[in-house]
Amino acid sequence: MEAKIHRSAWKTLLAFAIIYFVWGSTFLAIRVGVREVPPFLLAAMRFLIAGLVLYGWMIAQGERSPSGRQWTSACLLAILIFVFDYGLLFWAEQRVPSGIAAVMMATIPVFMALSEIIFL
């Protein structure tokens, strides 16, 4: 039983290491990518590929395709998030170091909590 727990802990640590590496390298990859590709095009390519992979996974799991209303809502939110969040991040990475961009993005939850206190 203890060997099984130890193996499970090892897998958990490996999963966290992979997540940290992938998420941590995202900002560096954006910084390198925007040197060659326009920022909004790079963001569009990234999210199109991710969306197709997730949609394929959903279909492979036997889930229903979203309804027209769900697609409309998802597209509206996607456009807002794409332009105002990631589009501007990709654009900003042409001008600021990737570490600064990562720290600024990491502060979003703090600012959301403060906004909730102030506005709600």
JOFEN-V84249 format. One record per backbone hydrogen bond with DSSP energy under -1.0 kcal/mol. CO is the residue of the C=O (numbers start at 1). NH is the residue of the N-H. E is the energy in kcal/mol with one decimal. If there is no record, write none. Layout:
CO_NH_E + CO_NH_E
This chain:
1_5_-2.0 + 2_6_-2.6 + 3_7_-2.5 + 4_8_-2.1 + 5_9_-2.4 + 6_10_-2.1 + 7_11_-2.2 + 8_12_-2.2 + 9_13_-2.5 + 10_14_-2.3 + 11_15_-2.5 + 12_16_-2.4 + 13_17_-2.4 + 14_18_-2.4 + 15_19_-2.4 + 16_20_-2.9 + 17_21_-2.3 + 18_22_-2.8 + 19_23_-3.0 + 20_24_-2.4 + 21_25_-2.0 + 25_29_-2.8 + 26_30_-2.3 + 27_31_-2.2 + 28_32_-2.4 + 29_33_-2.7 + 30_34_-2.6 + 32_35_-1.0 + 33_36_-1.4 + 33_37_-2.3 + 38_42_-2.6 + 39_43_-2.4 + 40_44_-2.3 + 41_45_-2.6 + 42_46_-2.3 + 43_47_-2.6 + 44_48_-2.3 + 45_49_-2.2 + 46_50_-2.2 + 47_51_-2.5 + 48_52_-2.5 + 49_53_-2.3 + 50_54_-2.5 + 51_55_-2.6 + 52_56_-2.5 + 53_57_-2.3 + 54_58_-2.4 + 55_59_-2.4 + 56_60_-2.5 + 57_61_-1.6 + 58_63_-2.1 + 59_62_-1.6 + 67_71_-2.5 + 68_72_-2.3 + 69_73_-2.4 + 70_74_-2.8 + 71_75_-2.7 + 72_76_-2.3 + 73_77_-2.4 + 74_78_-2.6 + 75_79_-2.5 + 76_80_-2.1 + 77_81_-2.9 + 78_82_-3.0 + 79_83_-2.7 + 80_84_-2.4 + 81_85_-1.8 + 81_86_-1.7 + 82_87_-3.5 + 85_89_-1.6 + 86_90_-2.9 + 87_91_-2.1 + 88_92_-2.8 + 89_93_-1.9 + 91_94_-1.4 + 92_95_-2.3 + 92_96_-2.0 + 97_101_-2.0 + 98_102_-2.4 + 99_103_-2.3 + 100_104_-2.6 + 101_105_-2.4 + 102_106_-1.9 + 105_108_-1.3 + 107_111_-2.2 + 108_112_-2.5 + 109_113_-2.3 + 110_114_-2.4 + 111_115_-2.4 + 112_116_-2.2 + 113_117_-1.9 + 114_118_-2.3 + 115_119_-3.3 + 116_120_-1.8
